[in-house]
């Protein structure tokens, strides 16, 4: 094995050539070429060529195979490429390892993006060499010179193809990285998982999105990514369908009740583990003359993991035994492919043995207390009382506490308590106004208004403490609505009935510097309110400025 060169620039493709020569009719190749660890590269292409010569007169048998592999390096620096192994006539032959040097990898963006304020999308998939039905994670990034444009990216549409199963992980936008690539700000817009269900070179289509502005909405698309999907080995065991990952199968009866013949029972088949849980075929319960099966209800309980979906998926069956006796419920054979070890794992079929009883046997197996409860329930259900609704006295085996009723009662009590305190506060204000009018000598109208306004003056300290609590709790919606309420209170107290703008009013009575600080604060509040990500430092600074400005205005 040899490379095309030893030093590579930036994003050059590393081309490796592997040559295998066999001279002699007694040489038998017993294994395919086993490549070294190439996890530090993305495989972008491969191909092979075989040629041979057979001369019966001279008894010469020679064959030659040439394999080319194209690799894209993931990191810079010196990288060691190990040996290629092959087994011939029970003997292992290998190539000599060697080193190559990769210079700085500079991720490039289109030239037009550098000089523009538009948004550009880039889809990144690190692991581009996977098995069929094995997941790989894709990251969608946005690039723009104008940070505001990144906040306007909406309506992200993931690719849809027959040979791909795409499942979103999240659409949570990350914090904007101002340096990015080539000093262009970048932001993660979405993360999703791709399951290729065909082997070969599979192309992941572009992701589309829209950038909304005040006048129109523009559609943008990302790049396409090619995957090298390896075909699953041919020696698949019986029961293998498309499960790729690591799994286990359980079958059990869903309740503790005894089984009665010709009465329905709930049986669950659960597959748990990590892999393509969302797309795999579950093992079904095998048909039998001893019972009748109804279509199952599928229940998903999994989350995104490093190797696919982690959790379990259950099929809840309803089965009716046809007769009493031993009931053997079996599932189909189940196998899966483990991509980590590159081998199949056969779990076989699972079975659940139950004992179906007749009605008489079920009655005899009950305790005296259970028989008494059954008799009481039957009596109360069948005998109609003209005075009492007897079904309300039905004896129950278990009684659960209803938490919903408790929460509703607590909410009603809290609401009444808040109304009571609000009413008391209103009464107190009315009493203060009445005392100010009756107990003090009458003065001029302006003096009376000033005195009443002083008594009803907004207590900004209460707002400040409440805003601090909301900031600590990270309740951003309530924080900004409270700021708007504080601003409205201050405006109504000082500016009501005045002409012009509130900024001009502040400039006349508090000075130009305070007016400019107030105007800048309002702009910052609006920018922070509609920002997709709120940092703790920016909110702390904003809170301090709110306290400073409104304290100056209310003095």
N, C-alpha and C positions, 0 to 999 in steps of 0.2 A: 504494500500500500504506500502511496506517495501523494503529496498535495501538489497543486499546480505552482505554488510558491510558498515561501516561509513567512513573509511579512505581508500584512493586509491593511489597506486603508479604510477607515470609517466603516461603511456598510458593504464592503466587498463580499462577494459570495465565495466561500471556501469550497473548492472542487477537489474531491478525493477520488483517486483511481485505484481500484483493487484488481489485480491480475492473478489468476489461478491457472497454472499449467500442469497438465497430467500427461506424462510420457510413458506409455506402456499399457498393454491390455490387461494387466493384472492389478491395476490401480482402480479402486472403487471409492467414490466419494460417498461417505455414510451420513453426512450432515450438511445442512446448508451453511453458508457463511454466517458466523456469529459476530455482529458488529460490536465495537467497544461502547463504553458509556458516552453518549453524545448529548447528555442533558444540558450542556452549556451552549447548545446550538438549536436553531429551528431548522428542521429538514424541509427544504423548499423543492426538492426534486431528486429523482433517482432513476436509473435505467441500467440495463445489462445487455451484453452481447456475447454469444457463444459460437465458437468455430471449432471444427475438428477435422482430423485427417486419418483415414483408414486405408492402408496399402496392403492387400493380402499377399502380394508377391514378396515384399520385403518384411512382412509381418510387423509393420510399424503402426501403432495406434496412439495418436496424440490429440489432445483436446485443449482448448484455451478459452477461458471465459473472462470477460472484462466488465466490471461493474463501476459505474460512476455515481457519486453521491454529491449533491449540492447542499451546502449548509450555510445558514445565516447565523453569525455569532451573536450571543446575548450579552457578552461582557467583554471588556478590554483587557489587555495584558497578555502574558504568556499562558497558553492553554496546552495541556498535555493530551495527545490523542493516543489511546491505548492500542492494543493488538487486536487483529482480526483472527478468529479461530476457525478451524475446519478439521473434521475427522476423516481420515483416509486410511483404510485397511487397519482399523482399530488403533491408529496413531494420530495424535493431535498435532497439527502444524499451526504456526502462528507467525504474524508479521512483527517487525520491530516497532516499538512505540517511538514517537517523535513529538517535537514541540513546534508550535506555530505562534506568531506574535500578532496580536490585534491592537492597532492603534485606537485612539479615542473614537468612540462611537457617537456620532453627532446625528440625533434624530432631526430630520429635515421636514419642514412644512412647505407647501407650495409657495413659489416666489410671489404670486399675487397676494397671498395672505399676509406677507410681511409688510406690504405697503398699503394695506386696506384695513378698514374698521369692521369688515364683515365677520360673521361667525363661521368657523370651519369645524367639521366633526371628524374625529379619528377613532376608529374601532381597533382596539388592541387585544390580541389573544397571544399570551406567552406560550402556552402548551399547544402547539399546532400538530403534534403527532399523537394521535389517540387511537384506541380501538373503536370498532363499530359499537354504538350505543353507550360509549363511555363519555362522560360529560367533560367539557372544558369551559373555563370562565372567560367571558368577554367583558371588556371595560370600554365604555363610550366616553370620550373626552371632547370638550369643546375648546376652541382657541379663538381669541379675538383681541385686537389691540384696545378695543373699547370694552371695559369691564361691564358697563351697563347692558351691552348686548348679550352677554352670557346670562344675565338675569331674565332676559326676555325669551329664552329658548323654552318652547312648550310643545305639547302634542308629539312626544317621542313615540315612534312606531317601530317596533322590533321586526326583523325579517320574518317572512312566512314562506316556507318552501316545503315540498313533499318529502324531500330527503333529509330534512332537519326538524328537530323538535326544539323549540326555543321557549325557555321559561324565565321570566324576570325574577331577579333577586331583590332589587330595590331600585327606586327612582329618586333616592335621596341625593341631592346635590351636595358636593363637598365644598369646603372653603376654597375660595379662589386663590390659586398660587400666582402671585404677581410676576415671578421670574419665568416659570414655565419653560418652554423651548424657544431658543433664540430670543429670550426676554419677552416672549409673548404670553400674556396671562392665560392660564388654563384652569379648567374645572371639570371634575368627574360628574357627568350628567346621569349615568345609569350603569348598572351592573346586571348582567344576565348570563344564563347558562345555556350552552348549545349541546344538543345530543345528536350527532350524525348517525343516521340509521342505514347508511350505505357505505361501502368500502371504496377505496380509491381516493383520488384528489377531489375533494368536495369544497365548493366555494360558498362561503357565508355571504349572503347578499348584503347590500348597504342598509344602514339604519337611517331613517328619515326623521325630520323634526321641522318645526316652524319657528321662525323668529318674528314675533309680533312687535309692531311699532304703532305709533299713533295714527298713521295713515293707511298702512297695509300690513300684510303678513306674507313673508317669503318662505318658501320651502327649501330646506337644505338637506343634503345626503352625505353619508360618510363613505369611506373607502370600503372595498371588499377584501376579504381575507380568505386565503386558501388553506385548507386543512389536509394533511396526509393521514387518511383514515385507514388503519391497518385492518385487514380482514381477520375475523376470528378463526382460530385453528379449526381444521376439518374434523377432528376426532371428538365432536360434541357428544356427550352421553345422552341417554334417553331421558326425556323430560325437559331438555333445554329448549327454550323459546327465544327469549331476548333479554334475560336478566344478566346485567353486568354490574359487578360490585361485590359486596360481601353481605350475605343474608342468612337468616334462619327462619324456619317455619314452625308454627304452633297451631294445633287444633284443639278446641276445648268447648265445653258447654257453658253458655253465657250466664246461666242462673244455677242456684243450688237446689232447685226443686227436683223432686223425683220424677222419673220418666214414666208416663202412662201410655199404653198402646193406643193408637188412633187419636192421640192428642198432640198438638204441635209443640216442638221444642226448638230452642235457639242454639245453633252451633256456629262458632266463629272460626274462620281460617285466617290467621294473621301472619304476614311476612314482615319482618323487621330487619333493619340493617342500614347500609349506606350504599347508594348507587342510583340507578334509574327507576326509582320507586314510582314516579309519576307516569311512566310509559310502559312498565313491564306487565306481562301477562301473569295473573295470579293462578296458582294451582287450584283447580276446581275439585269439588267433592265428587267422587266416582258414583255413577248410577248403580242402583241395586234393587232387587225385587223386594228387599226387606223394608224399604222406606221410600217415601216420596219427597222430592226436592223441589223447592221453589227458588226462583231467581233471587240472588243475594243483593243486599244493600251494601255498597262500597263506602267505607269511611276512611278518609285520609287524615293522618296525624304525623306530618313530617315537616322539617324545616331544611333550609339550605345548609349543606356542610361542605367540607373541603373536597370530598370525592363525589359530590352529587347531593341527593336528598337524603337526610338522616332522620330516622323515625320508623314508623310502621304504617302499613295499609292493611285494612281488615275487610273481609267479606263475610257479612252476617247472613247466614242461611236460616230458613225455616224448614224443618224436617218433620214429617209425620210418620211414625213407625206403623207398619201394616199389621204387626202381630206382637204378642208378648214374647219375651225371651231375650237372649243376648243379642245386642245390636252392635255390629262392627262397622263404623263409619270410616271410610278410607279416602284419602286425597290422591290426586294424580302425582306421578313422579315429578320431582322438581330439581333442577340443576341450575347453576349460575357460573359465569366466567369471572374469575378473579384477575383483573388487569395488573394488579401489583405483582403477582407471582406468575402471570401469563399462563394460567392453567384453569381447567374446568373443575368444579366441585359438585359432586352428585350427592344430594341429601336424601334421595329416594322419596317414597311416599310416607305420609304420617297417618296414624289411625287413632280412633277414639272408640273405646269399648264401653257401651252403656247397657244397662239392664232394664228393659221395658217391662212394666208390671201391668197386670189387668186391674180393673177398677176394684175388684174384691181384694186382690193382693195389696194394692195401694192403701185401701182402708185398714186392713189388718196391720200394716206396718206403722200406722200412726200411733202416737201416744194418746193417753186418755185425755190430756189437756187439748191436743189438737183435734180430737174427735168432738169434744165439747164445744170448741170454737166453731168447727164446721157446722155442728147441729144448730148452734145459736144463730150463725149467719144465715143458714138456710131458712130458719124459722122467721127471722126478721125480714128477709127478702120476699118470702112467699105470703106471709100473713099480713093483710092490709088492716091497719088500725084506723078507725075514724077520727081519733083524737090526735095521735102523734104520727109524725113521719118516721116510721121505724128504721128506714135506711140510715138515718143519722146515728143510730145506736149500734151499727154494725161493728162487731169485734174485729179489730185489726191486729195483725201480728206485729207490725212495726209502725211507728209513727214518727215522721220527721218534722223537725222544727222549721216553720216557714219564715225564712229570713227576709223575704220580700215584704211581707206585712209589717215586720219590725222596721225596716228601712223607710217604708212609706209613712208610718206613724211618726218616726223621728223627723222626717222632712216636713210633715205638717206642723209638728210642734215647733220646729225651728222657724218656719215661716210666720207662725202666729207670734212668736217671741220677737222677731224683727219688726213686725207691724206694731207691736206694743211699744217698743222703744222709739220707733219713728213718731208715733203719736205723742209720746211723752216729750220728745224734743220739740215738736210743733207747739205743744201747749206751753212749754217753757219760753219759746220765742214770743208767743202771743202775750204771755204774762209780762215779759220784759217791756214790750211795746206799750202795754196798758199802763204799767207803772211809770214809764218815762213821760207819758202824757198827763197822768193824773197827779203825781206826787210833786212834780217840779213846776215852778212858775212858767207861764207861757212866755216865750220869747218870739223872735222873728221866725218866719217860715224857714229861712236858710239855716238858722241855728238849730231848730228842731230837727230838720232833715239830717244835718251833720251829726247830731247826737244819736239819732236812731241808727244811722249808717255805722257809727262807731260801735254800737252795741251788737249789730248784726254783721260785723266785719268777719270775712272769711278767715278761719283759722288754718293758715297754710301749713303749720307744723303737723297737723293731723294728716294732711295729704302727703307730706314728706315722709312721715313714718310708714304710712300705708304703701307708698311707692317703694320704699326700701324693702319692705317685706315681700312685695310682688317680685322685685328684682332678685332677691335671694332665692325665692321659690321658682324662678325662671318662668313665671306666668306672663308671657310677653303680651298676649292679647289684652289681658286685664291691665297691665302696666300702661300701655299706650292709650287705652280708653280712659283710665284715671287721669293721665296727663291732659287729655282733651277736656275732661270734666273740670280739672283745676283751672285750665285756661279760660273756660267759659265762665266759671265763678268769678275769677279776677276781672274779666271784661265786664260782666254785668254789674260788679260792685263799683268799679272806678270809671267805666266808660259809658254807661247807660245814659242815653239822652244827649250825648256829645256829638258834635259834627266831625267830619273827616274820618281818617283811619285811626286804628288803635296805636299803630307805630308812631304816627304824628302826635297823638295825645301823649305817649310816653316821652317823645322828644321834647315837647313843650314843658312837661312837669318834672322829668327826671334827667334830661340831658340827652345829647345825641349819642354818646357812647353807650348808654343803657338801651336806647332804641335799636342801635345796630346789633348789640349783643342779643336782644330779643328776636330780631329778625333772623339772624344767623342760627339761633337755637331752633326756631320753627322749621327751618330748612333741614337741619340735622335730624330733628325728630321725624320728619317725613321720610328721609332717606333710610334711617335706621328701622322705621316701622315696616317698610316694604322690602327690607333686605332679607334674603332667604336664610341667612345664617346670622345669629346674634352672638357676638363674642362677649365674654364676661368683662373684659377691659373696656370695650366701647360703651357698654351699658353703665359701668361705674362712672366713666367720665361724663356721660350724658346726664346721669342722675345728679352729679355734683353741679353741673351747669344749670340744671332745672332749679335746684335749691337756691343757687346764687342769684339767678335772674329774678325769680318770682319773690324772693325775699327783698330784693331792692325795690321791686314795683309796689309791694304791699306795705312798705314802711310809711 
